[in-house]
Amino acid sequence: MAIAYTADVAWTYVKVHGAIEDRATVAAAVPGTLRLASDQGRSYEPKNPERELAFAQTTIYRIAFPWNNLFKALGSSGVDEVSLLGVEPDVDGGTVEVTGEAKNFPALLTYVAYLEGNDQFRAVNLTRHEIRRNDPRRPVFFSVTVAWKGRP
């Protein structure tokens, strides 16, 4: 039984492989079809090398950014009454917007004071706060914009 199954799989592979080769031959004969650069005998030449270099450098910078340090600094405030709901970094601008929920307003102010006292941050701004009156716990939803110091 296993031999028959293996033979069937091998036969199917041979048929599919042949069909792919046939279609590739037909496609190569049609003018205007997409071909690989190696098939055309030349390598890739960027249209705007300066722009592509800048894009590559930006990408490398974003990958190399010390994300763990940033997230650790934002989340290790020791204020148990604050939960972070979102962190939206703007690497180019050197800022991060933190959204969260605090059990009460004093807990929120304690968290903001922690951020202001952290040596990794500068320009801490409480940009929005709202007491959720429809929730019986009356939590405070907030948004804080923080600029971090230095670059990696």
Residue, then its C-alpha position, 0 to 999 in steps of 0.5 A: m500500500a505504501i509503495a503504491y502511494t509513493a509511486d502515485v506521489a512521484w507520478t503526480y510530481v513528474k506531471v506537475h513539474g512538466a506542466i510548470e516547465d511547459r508554461a515557463t517555456v510558453a511564457a518566455a516566448v511571449p514578448g513583454t512577459l516578466r523576466l528575472a534580471s538574471d535572465q536578461g543578463r543585467s543586474y538591478e539598477p536603482k532608479n534613485p540610489e540616494r532615496e533608496l539609501a536613505f530608506a535603507q538607513t531609516t529601516i536599519y535605524r528603526i530595527a536597531f532602536p532599543w525598543n526593549n529599553l523604551f518599553k521597560a522604562l514606560g512600563s516599570s513605573g511601579v504604579d499598580e493602578v495604571s494600565l497601559l493600553g497602547v504605545e505608539p512610537d514615532v521614531d523619526g520625531g523621537t516621541v511616543e504616545v502612551t494611552g492607558e487607564a488609571k484607577n483614579f486621577p492621583a494614580l495618573l499624576t503619579y505615573v506622569a511624575y514617574l515619566e518626568g523623573n525618568d532620565q530616558f525621557r524629556a518633555v512629558n505632556l499629559t495630552r488628554h484625560e477623561i473620567r469614564r463616568n459610565d463605568p462604576r469604577r470611574p477610571v481615568f482614560f489618558s494619553v501622554t506624549v513623551a520625548w526620549k533623550g538621545r539616539p541609539 
